[in-house]
Amino acid sequence: MAGAVPGAGNSSDQTDGPAPVQILDLTTSSGQATEVAQSGLDDAQTSTDSGSGDGTDAETSTPSAEEASNAGNGSSMRPAPASGTTSSVRHAVVQAAGAADAQFPSILPAATDPQADAALLTDPLEVDRFLVAGFTWTGGADLPEGVRIYLRVRENGTWSPWYLNEAADAGRDDRTTSGTGEFITGGADAIQASVVGGSLPAGLKLALVPSQPQGEEVLDADDLKTTEAPPTPVIEDAAVQPQAGRSGALESSVEPTGQSTSAVTAQSITPASFSTAETTAQPASTVPAAVPAALPVATSANGLPVPVTTRAEWGANASYMSWDPDYASAGHVVVHHTAGTNNYSAGQSASIVRGIYYYHAVTLDWGDIGYNFLIDKYGTVFEGRSGSLAAPAGKMSVGAHARGVNTGTMGLSMMGDYSSVSPSDAQLSSVGKMAGWFLRRAGITDANGWAGLNVWTTERYQAGSTISMPRILGHRDVGYTSCPGNVGYSKLGTIRTIAQQQISGSGGWKAESGAWYYLKSDGAKATGWVADAGRWYYLDASKGGAMATGWLRDGSSWYYLGADGAMATGWVRGPEGWFYLDGSRGGA
């Protein structure tokens, strides 16, 4: 562990001060493009012309799915422009192999270019830093036929791929939502938006939500600063689409197939480099006052299988909430993803949840966050919808995560875009454990089973019908959406396996008297170092095996265990400044 001040590249890990939500108007109330919404069209046309002005067809560069995935994860890779041209790169629609492919054929053109094919295109624009973005419009939930909205962002100097932003197939059952799902970032400071299609939606706006939203500011076109942006690929999943509006024609339930059944299991391992540890750490629910917490303190109430960061702990602003909790019997789990760049840090997760809360509650006018729980890529769980943690066994606070089946389900959202990359083992582990906890409390013993699910509002299925669905399903199973992404959807088998282990009670994490313990397969409490879902934890034998948090000394080395107990690597702020924890040396 070395004490030093992190470079500027780590500044995105810090919480920004209060700032307004930035609003960029893209069309008028009558559907006419604004000046800023057309500013990039001339440049796109010039680039296209320069690539074909000699009468020959320029070669195009199609990035592989792996390259596109790397670009989406902040890689410096950029697809080369076509020979002799600066035109936008034609892309491959990134679709990971998985169970969803056969069930959800793409109806999207295979070579849509958000720049060359745009009906609306902004310049690349510099903006104040934000964590969550989303588009809204007026005139109904559905976009005009054939219209697709794309967004790319700049994070730490690197432009992301273009991402398709789907109309939100979510929201409260008692009102219409005219907007896209949330798009999360690791702290972006520039954007470029594109709309492809013939008829533009009226009142189209782009909302950019910072870590601590306070009020709103409509951006003035005269004050916007343009910047440079190289060509980047496009990532979009194929989503089931309504064929003739949302008629509610009942579709048959198709059992997901071909999903992985491998489980994410924990190993009780003591690394050779680890000896009996001297620790100043405390039980799981607290962090030493002298050490600023890298993550919010989490709760272990209600028999939870993993620590959960409550609304109070992640900083939910009560003034944004106008939707009181309503409990209903529930026996299904709907798995989601948020979409976005996946480039966020552990220290940004709570701020992103606050941004999603504002976008759902205020921008989309739901009155609260739609998901019951959100799980970041580090496996940290955040309470979403008010009342979710307090729900009695067998019930759940009705959310706004899957319109039509909000009642009777619990919504778990994986923070990130899992169209072409996989959720982490830690994320899958927490999702599976939360699903198993919920089903077990409802008296359900088979996480792989199927049961009837009532439909309350016509979306993909007719209101008033009862459909047979897996106990743990993907959002796309009940809606016109690609959520939770093709790769995310292919992991439902893994999630069900972990959930079944949780239901069966065969070892794993257990909360007891305000502390966390890890039970081995024989039911005994583990002590020392334990690896679970790719992360290390220390269980203090002097405290009966209670999970430790905070600074921990092992021989001559120091380690930092976050509020969730996981050993940290990278930069951590301590009482005397910043320290670097070397991941190649086990976080020392």
C-alpha positions as a printed Julia matrix, in Angstrom:
588×3 Matrix{Float64}:
   0.0     0.0     0.0
   1.53    3.29   -1.08
   0.36    6.72    0.08
  -0.05    9.18   -2.79
  -2.54   11.55   -4.33
  -4.43    9.96   -7.24
  -4.21   11.53  -10.64
  -6.92   13.52  -12.32
  -8.24   10.39  -13.89
  -9.64    9.39  -10.52
 -11.57   12.6    -9.96
 -14.72   10.99  -11.28
 -14.8     8.85   -8.15
 -15.62   11.88   -6.03
 -19.12   13.14   -5.37
 -19.8    16.44   -7.11
 -21.67   19.25   -5.41
 -25.32   20.1    -6.12
 -25.91   21.04   -9.75
 -28.91   21.52  -12.03
 -30.23   18.86  -14.38
 -29.31   20.02  -17.88
 -32.14   19.96  -20.45
 -31.37   20.06  -24.18
 -34.38   20.8   -26.42
 -34.23   18.79  -29.65
 -37.68   19.34  -31.18
 -40.44   21.88  -30.66
 -43.95   21.16  -29.43
 -44.97   20.69  -33.08
 -42.15   18.24  -33.85
 -39.81   20.63  -35.68
 -36.09   20.12  -35.09
 -34.36   22.85  -33.1
 -31.23   24.56  -34.33
 -28.98   22.55  -32.02
 -30.66   19.32  -33.16
 -29.69   20.0   -36.77
 -26.21   21.34  -36.13
 -24.44   18.06  -36.87
 -26.27   17.21  -40.1
 -24.11   19.35  -42.39
 -20.9    17.87  -41.01
 -22.28   14.34  -41.39
 -23.25   15.04  -45.01
 -19.86   16.59  -45.75
 -18.11   13.55  -44.3
 -20.27   11.2   -46.36
 -19.64   13.19  -49.53
 -15.89   13.26  -48.95
 -15.85    9.5   -48.82
 -17.57    9.01  -52.17
 -16.68   12.13  -54.15
 -14.25   10.31  -56.43
 -16.96    8.02  -57.74
 -15.58    4.92  -56.07
 -17.07    3.04  -53.15
 -15.01    3.57  -50.05
 -14.25    0.53  -47.96
 -15.92    0.46  -44.59
 -14.57   -0.74  -41.3
 -16.88   -2.96  -39.28
 -15.67   -3.43  -35.73
 -16.04   -6.87  -34.24
 -18.34   -7.5   -31.32
 -15.26   -7.77  -29.12
 -13.95   -4.4   -30.32
 -17.32   -2.77  -29.8
 -17.48   -4.25  -26.32
 -14.04   -2.9   -25.51
 -15.04    0.52  -26.74
 -18.06    0.44  -24.48
 -15.85   -0.32  -21.52
 -13.65    2.72  -21.93
 -10.92    1.21  -24.12
  -8.82    3.61  -26.17
  -9.56    1.46  -29.24
 -11.18    3.34  -32.08
 -12.26    1.72  -35.37
 -10.26    3.1   -38.26
 -12.12    5.34  -40.71
 -12.66    4.07  -44.23
  -9.64    4.44  -46.45
  -9.39    7.95  -47.84
 -12.4     9.24  -45.94
 -13.4    10.7   -42.6
 -16.94    9.39  -42.77
 -18.67    7.6   -39.93
 -17.91    3.93  -39.5
 -20.68    1.55  -40.57
 -21.3    -0.85  -37.77
 -22.22   -4.37  -36.94
 -25.3    -4.78  -34.78
 -23.81   -6.36  -31.68
 -25.82   -9.39  -30.68
 -24.33  -11.93  -28.34
 -25.21  -15.56  -28.86
 -27.78  -16.72  -26.36
 -31.26  -17.99  -25.78
 -32.83  -14.74  -26.81
 -31.63  -14.76  -30.39
 -34.11  -17.26  -31.76
 -37.02  -15.85  -29.78
 -36.39  -12.19  -30.51
 -35.31  -11.73  -34.14
 -33.95   -8.3   -35.01
 -36.14   -6.01  -37.06
 -33.47   -3.3   -37.05
 -31.52   -2.54  -40.24
 -28.13   -4.21  -40.17
 -26.26   -1.06  -41.22
 -27.94    1.9   -39.54
 -25.45    4.74  -39.11
 -26.57    7.25  -36.45
 -24.62    9.99  -38.26
 -25.03    9.32  -41.97
 -28.66    8.17  -41.61
 -29.75   10.82  -39.1
 -32.87   12.93  -39.43
 -31.71   14.78  -36.34
 -28.07   15.02  -35.26
 -26.41   17.36  -32.79
 -22.79   18.34  -32.94
 -20.6    16.7   -30.31
 -21.34   19.07  -27.41
 -19.5    19.75  -24.18
 -21.75   19.79  -21.11
 -21.37   19.83  -17.35
 -20.55   16.43  -15.91
 -23.51   14.07  -15.49
 -24.12   10.44  -14.51
 -27.57    9.61  -15.91
 -29.21   10.59  -19.2
 -32.58   10.01  -20.83
 -34.87   11.3   -23.58
 -38.48   12.42  -23.16
 -41.16   13.55  -25.63
 -44.85   14.39  -25.77
 -47.8    12.78  -27.5
 -47.89    9.22  -26.17
 -45.72    6.35  -25.0
 -44.66    5.08  -28.42
 -42.19    6.83  -30.67
 -43.35    7.46  -34.26
 -43.06    4.31  -36.34
 -39.51    3.56  -37.43
 -37.9     6.2   -35.2
 -34.8     5.21  -33.22
 -32.85    7.39  -30.79
 -29.09    7.05  -30.28
 -26.68    8.6   -27.8
 -22.93    8.54  -27.3
 -20.96   10.21  -24.51
 -17.41   11.19  -23.64
 -15.93    9.85  -20.41
 -12.4    10.72  -19.29
 -11.56   11.93  -22.79
 -12.81    8.79  -24.56
 -15.98    8.62  -26.67
 -18.3     5.67  -26.15
 -19.97    3.68  -28.91
 -23.39    4.83  -30.07
 -26.13    3.23  -27.96
 -29.73    2.71  -29.0
 -32.04    4.24  -26.37
 -35.31    2.29  -26.25
 -38.66    3.74  -25.31
 -39.18    2.71  -21.69
 -41.38   -0.37  -21.53
 -41.78    0.42  -17.86
 -43.5     2.93  -15.65
 -46.54    3.08  -13.43
 -49.6     1.14  -14.51
 -51.85    4.15  -13.88
 -50.15    6.57  -16.29
 -48.37    6.78  -19.64
 -44.61    7.15  -19.92
 -43.19    9.15  -22.84
 -39.48    8.61  -22.49
 -36.55    6.24  -22.79
 -35.05    4.13  -20.07
 -32.21    5.59  -18.05
 -28.69    5.62  -19.54
 -25.9     5.56  -16.95
 -22.31    6.77  -17.29
 -19.11    6.89  -15.28
 -19.18   10.68  -15.36
 -19.56   12.11  -18.88
 -18.78   15.66  -19.99
 -19.82   15.62  -23.65
 -22.68   14.13  -25.68
 -23.89   13.62  -29.22
 -27.5    12.67  -29.95
 -29.05   11.25  -33.11
 -32.57   10.4   -34.23
 -33.02    8.1   -37.22
 -36.43    7.86  -38.9
 -38.97    9.85  -40.85
 -41.25   11.54  -38.33
 -39.68   13.29  -35.36
 -41.38   13.08  -31.94
 -42.77   16.35  -30.6
 -41.22   17.99  -27.55
 -38.12   15.78  -27.65
 -35.66   16.63  -24.88
 -32.45   15.16  -23.52
 -32.08   15.28  -19.73
 -28.6    15.05  -18.18
 -28.72   14.29  -14.45
 -25.69   14.98  -12.18
 -24.76   13.18   -8.98
 -26.68   15.64   -6.77
 -29.48   17.1    -8.89
 -30.86   20.44   -7.79
 -33.29   22.18  -10.1
 -33.16   22.22  -13.9
 -31.43   24.37  -16.51
 -32.46   24.54  -20.18
 -29.28   24.77  -22.24
 -29.04   27.75  -24.58
 -27.8    26.86  -28.05
 -25.68   30.02  -28.14
 -23.8    28.96  -25.02
 -23.02   25.4   -26.11
 -19.44   24.53  -27.02
 -18.75   21.95  -29.72
 -15.88   19.49  -29.6
 -14.27   16.8   -31.76
 -15.47   13.19  -31.78
 -13.97   10.32  -33.8
 -16.11    7.62  -35.43
 -17.27    4.96  -32.97
 -19.26    1.72  -33.43
 -22.9     1.13  -32.57
 -24.25   -1.25  -29.94
 -27.9    -2.21  -30.02
 -29.81   -5.3   -28.99
 -32.75   -6.59  -31.01
 -35.98   -5.89  -29.17
 -39.37   -7.41  -29.75
 -41.6    -4.73  -31.23
 -45.39   -4.38  -31.33
 -46.48   -5.18  -34.86
 -49.53   -2.93  -35.02
 -49.46   -0.8   -31.93
 -49.91   -2.19  -28.45
 -53.01   -4.19  -29.16
 -52.46   -6.51  -26.24
 -52.85   -9.67  -28.29
 -51.95  -12.47  -25.93
 -48.61  -14.06  -26.74
 -47.66  -17.53  -25.65
 -45.08  -17.95  -22.93
 -41.87  -19.47  -24.22
 -39.55  -21.1   -21.73
 -36.02  -19.68  -21.9
 -33.57  -22.26  -23.19
 -29.86  -22.66  -23.55
 -29.02  -20.66  -20.46
 -26.01  -21.29  -18.34
 -26.68  -23.31  -15.23
 -23.27  -22.76  -13.67
 -23.43  -21.37  -10.17
 -21.32  -18.67   -8.65
 -20.18  -20.31   -5.45
 -17.94  -19.2    -2.62
 -14.68  -20.84   -1.62
 -13.33  -20.78    1.9
  -9.67  -20.16    1.07
  -6.76  -18.77    3.08
  -4.15  -17.35    0.68
  -0.58  -18.32    1.49
   0.37  -14.65    1.84
  -2.32  -14.09    4.45
  -1.59  -14.8     8.09
  -3.57  -14.22   11.24
  -4.72  -10.65   10.83
  -4.59   -7.8    13.26
  -7.65   -5.7    12.57
  -9.02   -2.37   13.62
 -12.07   -3.07   11.49
 -15.59   -3.22   12.85
 -18.64   -5.42   12.2
 -20.39   -5.01    8.89
 -22.87   -2.32    9.76
 -20.35    0.41   10.69
 -17.23    2.08    9.33
 -14.51    3.73   11.47
 -15.38    7.4    11.89
 -11.83    8.44   11.0
 -11.99    6.73    7.61
 -14.43    8.14    5.03
 -16.55    5.29    3.7
 -15.93    4.37    0.09
 -19.5     3.07   -0.02
 -22.62    3.9     1.99
 -23.16    1.89    5.14
 -25.55   -0.98    4.42
 -28.33   -2.64    6.38
 -28.85   -6.34    7.1
 -32.48   -6.16    8.23
 -35.26   -8.6     7.33
 -32.96  -11.62    6.97
 -31.27  -10.25    3.84
 -28.62  -12.52    2.26
 -26.34   -9.58    1.39
 -25.97   -6.07    2.82
 -28.36   -3.58    1.2
 -27.79    0.17    1.04
 -31.05    1.79    2.12
 -32.68    4.85    0.58
 -31.59    6.93    3.56
 -28.03    5.66    3.2
 -27.7     6.46   -0.51
 -29.39    9.82   -0.03
 -32.89    9.68   -1.53
 -34.33   13.2    -1.6
 -37.78   12.93   -0.03
 -39.01   15.99   -1.93
 -38.84   14.06   -5.22
 -41.19   11.33   -4.01
 -44.92   11.66   -4.59
 -45.89    7.97   -4.77
 -46.62    6.24   -1.48
 -45.74    2.53   -1.18
 -48.49    0.05   -2.01
 -47.92   -3.58   -1.04
 -49.24   -6.53   -3.04
 -48.75  -10.29   -2.98
 -45.82  -11.2    -5.22
 -44.15  -14.41   -6.35
 -42.06  -13.52   -9.44
 -38.76  -11.7    -9.97
 -38.15   -9.58  -13.08
 -34.48   -9.02  -13.98
 -33.48   -5.78  -15.74
 -30.43   -3.81  -16.8
 -30.2    -0.03  -16.84
 -28.24    0.41  -20.1
 -25.22    2.7   -20.27
 -21.46    2.54  -20.61
 -20.49    0.28  -17.65
 -17.54    2.59  -16.87
 -18.61    3.7   -13.4
 -16.58    3.15  -10.23
 -17.78    1.67   -6.94
 -17.66    5.14   -5.42
 -20.06    6.46   -8.06
 -22.77    3.84   -7.66
 -24.79    5.65   -4.98
 -24.67    8.87   -7.02
 -25.92    6.97  -10.08
 -28.81    5.57   -8.04
 -29.67    9.12   -6.99
 -29.61   10.13  -10.66
 -31.89    7.26  -11.66
 -34.22    8.21   -8.81
 -34.49   11.78  -10.1
 -34.98   10.65  -13.69
 -37.76    8.22  -12.74
 -39.46   10.3   -10.06
 -39.23   13.77  -11.58
 -38.29   13.63  -15.26
 -40.6    10.72  -16.1
 -43.08   11.79  -13.38
 -43.4     8.39  -11.73
 -43.05    9.85   -8.25
 -40.37    7.35   -7.18
 -37.69    5.06   -8.54
 -39.19    2.2   -10.54
 -36.97   -0.73   -9.5
 -37.31   -2.43   -6.14
 -33.56   -2.99   -5.9
 -30.52   -2.05   -8.0
 -27.26   -4.03   -8.08
 -24.02   -2.52   -9.32
 -21.23   -4.4   -11.1
 -19.38   -4.75   -7.78
 -22.3    -6.68   -6.27
 -23.47   -3.84   -4.01
 -27.26   -3.79   -3.58
 -29.27   -0.56   -3.28
 -32.88   -0.26   -2.15
 -34.95    1.35   -4.9
 -38.72    1.74   -4.62
 -39.82    3.05   -1.24
 -40.98    0.29    1.07
 -39.12   -2.53   -0.69
 -36.99   -3.44    2.34
 -39.96   -3.17    4.69
 -42.21   -5.41    2.59
 -43.8    -8.27    4.55
 -42.94  -11.82    3.53
 -44.78  -12.78    0.36
 -45.44   -9.16   -0.62
 -43.53   -6.39   -2.4
 -43.93   -2.66   -2.82
 -45.49   -2.2    -6.28
 -42.88   -0.67   -8.57
 -42.68    0.81  -12.04
 -40.18   -1.55  -13.65
 -42.29   -3.72  -15.99
 -45.54   -2.09  -17.04
 -48.4    -4.58  -16.92
 -46.79   -6.82  -14.3
 -45.53   -4.32  -11.73
 -48.03   -5.84   -9.31
 -47.01   -9.37   -8.3
 -43.3    -9.0    -9.01
 -40.04   -7.73   -7.56
 -37.84   -5.78   -9.99
 -34.06   -6.25   -9.75
 -31.97   -4.04  -12.04
 -28.33   -4.72  -12.89
 -26.62   -1.36  -13.27
 -25.0    -1.3   -16.71
 -25.59   -2.44  -20.28
 -25.41   -6.2   -20.81
 -26.18   -6.35  -24.51
 -22.72   -7.57  -25.48
 -20.8    -8.01  -22.22
 -21.57  -10.17  -19.2
 -22.6    -9.0   -15.76
 -19.82   -9.64  -13.25
 -19.82  -12.7   -11.01
 -20.33  -10.42   -8.0
 -23.34   -8.82   -9.65
 -24.9   -12.15  -10.63
 -24.27  -13.48   -7.13
 -26.1   -10.59   -5.47
 -28.98  -10.72   -7.98
 -29.41  -14.45   -7.42
 -29.24  -14.17   -3.64
 -31.77  -11.33   -3.54
 -34.1   -13.31   -5.8
 -33.74  -16.4    -3.6
 -34.32  -14.36   -0.43
 -37.52  -12.9    -1.85
 -38.89  -16.22   -3.15
 -38.01  -18.08    0.04
 -39.87  -15.51    2.16
 -42.88  -16.01   -0.12
 -42.82  -19.76    0.59
 -41.59  -20.64   -2.91
 -39.15  -23.55   -2.92
 -38.27  -23.88   -6.62
 -36.4   -20.98   -8.23
 -36.59  -22.81  -11.57
 -40.35  -23.24  -11.44
 -43.15  -21.55  -13.39
 -46.38  -20.0   -12.14
 -49.27  -17.84  -13.28
 -48.71  -14.08  -13.39
 -51.61  -11.63  -13.63
 -51.42   -8.85  -16.24
 -52.85   -5.53  -15.06
 -52.19   -3.19  -18.0
 -52.07   -4.1   -21.68
 -48.52   -4.05  -22.97
 -47.26   -7.25  -24.55
 -50.1    -9.22  -23.0
 -53.78   -8.42  -22.64
 -54.85   -6.79  -19.38
 -56.88   -9.2   -17.27
 -55.09  -12.29  -18.56
 -52.97  -14.7   -16.55
 -49.76  -15.88  -18.19
 -47.42  -18.69  -17.2
 -43.96  -17.3   -16.49
 -40.74  -18.5   -14.83
 -40.42  -17.46  -11.21
 -37.31  -15.53  -12.31
 -37.75  -13.93  -15.74
 -36.27  -11.21  -17.9
 -38.04   -7.94  -18.66
 -38.21   -8.91  -22.34
 -40.38  -11.9   -21.41
 -43.22   -9.52  -20.56
 -42.47   -6.39  -22.58
 -41.4    -4.93  -25.91
 -37.77   -4.46  -24.91
 -34.33   -6.03  -25.23
 -33.81   -5.67  -21.45
 -31.78   -7.12  -19.71
 -29.59   -7.37  -22.82
 -28.78  -10.51  -24.76
 -25.87  -11.53  -22.54
 -27.72  -10.5   -19.39
 -30.7   -12.59  -20.48
 -28.45  -15.59  -21.14
 -27.37  -15.47  -17.47
 -30.85  -16.08  -16.05
 -29.97  -19.75  -15.57
 -27.01  -18.76  -13.4
 -29.21  -16.39  -11.4
 -31.8   -19.15  -10.85
 -29.11  -21.55   -9.65
 -27.8   -19.03   -7.11
 -31.37  -18.26   -6.02
 -32.04  -21.97   -5.49
 -28.95  -22.25   -3.29
 -30.25  -19.33   -1.25
 -33.67  -20.96   -0.93
 -32.16  -24.3     0.07
 -29.99  -22.66    2.72
 -26.83  -24.56    1.74
 -24.27  -22.17    3.24
 -23.54  -18.6     2.28
 -23.97  -15.22    3.96
 -26.17  -14.8     7.0
 -27.02  -11.7     9.05
 -27.13  -12.18   12.81
 -27.28   -9.6    15.63
 -26.21   -6.74   13.4
 -23.21   -8.51   11.88
 -22.58  -10.67    8.83
 -21.25  -14.24    8.86
 -20.38  -16.73    6.16
 -21.71  -20.25    6.74
 -19.82  -23.18    5.27
 -21.72  -26.07    3.68
 -21.84  -27.83    7.06
 -23.41  -24.76    8.67
 -20.29  -23.76   10.62
 -19.2   -20.13   10.58
 -16.12  -19.52    8.46
 -13.2   -17.5     9.83
 -10.23  -15.83    8.19
 -10.19  -14.92    4.51
 -13.09  -16.07    2.33
 -13.48  -15.55   -1.42
 -17.04  -15.12   -2.69
 -17.96  -14.23   -6.27
 -14.43  -13.07   -7.04
 -14.11  -10.77   -3.99
 -12.24  -11.29   -0.71
 -13.73  -10.87    2.78
 -12.22  -11.2     6.24
 -14.2   -12.99    8.95
 -12.83  -12.11   12.37
 -12.33  -15.2    14.55
 -12.0   -13.02   17.66
 -15.57  -11.85   17.05
 -17.03  -15.25   16.3
 -16.54  -14.96   12.55
 -18.18  -11.55   12.07
 -17.35   -9.9     8.77
 -14.87   -7.04    9.15
 -14.93   -3.65    7.46
 -12.5    -0.75    7.35
  -8.7    -0.86    7.62
  -7.18   -4.25    8.42
  -3.55   -5.12    9.11
  -2.14   -8.47    7.99
   1.48   -8.8     9.06
   3.26   -5.83    7.55
   0.52   -5.13    4.99
  -2.65   -3.08    5.27
  -5.93   -3.76    3.49
  -9.15   -1.81    3.21
 -12.5    -3.61    3.44
 -15.44   -1.58    2.14
 -18.74   -1.04    3.89
 -19.96   -4.2     2.16
 -16.92   -6.11    3.51
 -15.22   -6.59    0.14
 -11.48   -5.98   -0.06
 -10.77   -2.82   -2.05
  -8.13   -2.35   -4.72
  -6.99    0.84   -6.41
  -7.19    4.27   -4.77
  -8.75    4.58   -1.32
  -8.87    7.72    0.82
  -7.66    7.2     4.38
  -7.36    9.48    7.43
  -4.01   10.83    6.22
  -4.65   11.08    2.49
  -4.87    8.77   -0.5
  -3.46    5.24   -0.62
  -3.05    2.86   -3.52
  -4.01   -0.76   -2.85
  -2.2    -3.03   -5.28
  -4.57   -5.58   -6.81
  -1.63   -7.7    -8.01
  -0.61   -8.11   -4.35
  -4.09   -8.96   -3.11
  -5.03   -5.39   -2.28
  -2.02   -4.65   -0.05
